[in-house]
Amino acid sequence: MLEKLFKLKEHNTNVKTEIVAGVTTFLTMAYIIFVNPSILKMAGMDYGAVFVATCLAAAIGCLVMGLWANYPIALAPGMGLNAFFTFTVVLELGYSWQSALGAVFFSGLIFTALSLFSIREWIINSIPLSLRLGIAAGIGLFLALIALKSAGIVVDSPATLVTLGDLSSPSALLAILGFFIIVSLSYRQVLGSVMIGILVVTALSLILGINELQGVVSAPPSLAPTFMQMDLAGALEVGMLSIIFAFLFVDLFDTSGTLVAVAQQGKLLDKDNRLPRLGRALLADSSATMAGAALGTSTTTSYIESTAGISAGGRTGLTAVVAGVLFLLALFFSPLAASIPAYATAGALFYVAVLMTSGLAQVDWSDLTEAAPVFVAAIAMPMTFSIANGIGFGFITYAAIKLLSGRAKDASPSVLLLAGLFVVKFVFL
């Protein structure tokens, strides 16, 4: 049955290798079951319900990707987009988390349409690589600021906006230690380094008596507080259109980049360097996003951590299915997840920020018409505490500089159109 479903021999693999690869992938991304609920909780959502929604959305995405698309790619609610959901859409702009879930659902619906009608390739190819790199780096810097804030390392100041917090506090010290542990273990290629760092900090907080263990294993919490609570009508307000676009835009490039990276590492491309069954892979991603919104979590996306499973030999969808089953088993560890303090996940957030900003090395800094928009997009996100603003400023800057520099041919019609729409949004809406 497994041979018929996943074509193991055709991909030069076997059941044992695929299971090991699935476990490896799960361990590298399992931190999301701790981090995602802690972030969305700040938006007013029920922690236990989000924990369940996170596990279920990840499981659905992995199972669809594995059983239908037959790729060793795991999915889960994405980092960066969950922060955008909480800190920008809900806390800054004042929309309800129900409306934010509606926006996530519509972004998944549009993603599905783009995949079905093959418009995705046109959009991606028309957006400059430098802008994509700048947006990814900006999200990384945004996550870094959130991590420093949640650990108390950076605090607000009436004189300078932000300033250094109390580094002698247990939360700051433990967050710093967690970051050091995660980076060191990752450098040594220790499996599950992020999760180990989170658990070590949590254990130390328990030993020092600054945190209490609420248990380890129990029946899953109720999903009722978030299940089907998305406000679709509220998501269609004029002001929410740019929010839907931001969710869609980031997920689109995040998924595309992950698929290409995983396919190249696993040698899954065909003779024309194209990814077979690309449409199925994209639909697995978009359907998981819509399912996640209905369950009660932010955008679900393909994880670059899937490359860990590829390195362990994973070549088929069986790897993703194994990861999906493990996410279902994680449902029974909700008390442990609830015992993890915010400063324990701060180190993980900062580590992810480092990875996301590494793409800046690929920017051509000698060409100011490319470098300046990258910098504007990246710095605007943490400075305005908004991913959407960073994307908008990046497009406007790119279009304006290219036009004024006499290099209008570098700016595609889609870039000019999006830049114009963002100008209208900032000036009139």
C-alpha positions, 0 to 999 in steps of 0.5 A: 500500500505504501509503495502504491501511495508514495512510489518509494522505489521510484524515489530510491527510498524505503519506509524506514528512511521516510519515517526517520526523515519525518521524525527529523522534520517534526523535531526541527519545527515542533517549536511552533506548537509552543510559540504560536499559541503564546503569540496569538494569545496576546491577540485575545485568543484562547491559548488551549484552543489555539494550541489544538488549532495549531496541531490540527492545521499542521497535521492537515497540511502535512497529510494533504501534502504527503498523500496528495502531492507526495512531497516530503514537505511539512506545513504549520502556522508560519512564523512572522505571519502570526506576529503580523496577525497579533501585533499589527492587525489586532493590537495596532489596527484594532481589528478583532481576532475574528476578523483577522481569521477571516482575512487569513481565510480569504488570503487562502482562498485567493491563493487557491484561485491563483494556483488553479489559474496559474497566475502565481508564476506571473506574480512571482516572476514579476516581483524583483528578487531584491524586494523579496529578500528585503521583505523576508529580512524585514519580517526577521527584524520584526520578529527580533523586536518582538522577541526582545520586547517579550523578554524585557530586553527592550522596553518603551521610553518616552524620551527615545521610544525604546531603550534597554530593559533590566538585563538582571531580570530572570526573564531577560537572562533566561531568554539570552541563555535560550538564544545562545543554546539554540544557536550553539546546538544548531551550529553543531547540527543537533536535532531539535535544537530550537525545541531543546532550547525552549525546554531547557529555559522552561526547566530552569524557570521551574527549578528557580521557582519563577514558573510553575509546571501545569502538567505534561500530558492530558486530553486536548483542550476544547477547540470551541473558543476559536472553531469557526469563529472567523468573521468573514464580513468583517474581513471584507472592510475596505481597510482589511484589503491590504491586510489580506494582501499582506497575508497572501503576499508573504505566504505566496513567496514563503511557500514558493521559496520553500518549495524550490529550496526543498526540491533542489536539495532533494533533487526532486526537479524534473529534466526541465528544472521544474517541480512536478505536481507543483499545483498540488503542492500549492493547493495543499498549502492554501487549503491548509491555510483555509482549514487553519483559519476555520480552526482558529490559527493564523496562516499555515505555510510550508516550512523550510525546516523540511530540508532537515528531513530531506537531509535525513533521506526523505524523498516522498510524501510519507515523510510529511505524513509521519510529521503530520501524525506526530503533530496529532500526537502532540495534541496530548501535551497541552499542559506542557505547552501552557507551562512555557513562559514567553521568555522561553520562546523569545530565544527561538523567535530571535533565532528565526529572525537571524535565519530570515535576515540572512538573505540580505547577503544576496542583495547587490549592495553596489546598486543603490537602486536595488539596495535602497528599496531593500533597506526601506522595506526591511527597516520599515517593518520593525520601525512601524511595527507592521509587515504591511507597511514595510511591503508598501514602502518597499514597493513605492521606493522601488518604483520611484527610484527606478523611474527617477534613475532612468531605469523604468524597464527594471520596474515591471507593470505589476510593481508599478501597479502595486506601488500606485495602490499602496500610495492610494492606501497611505494617502487616502485610506 
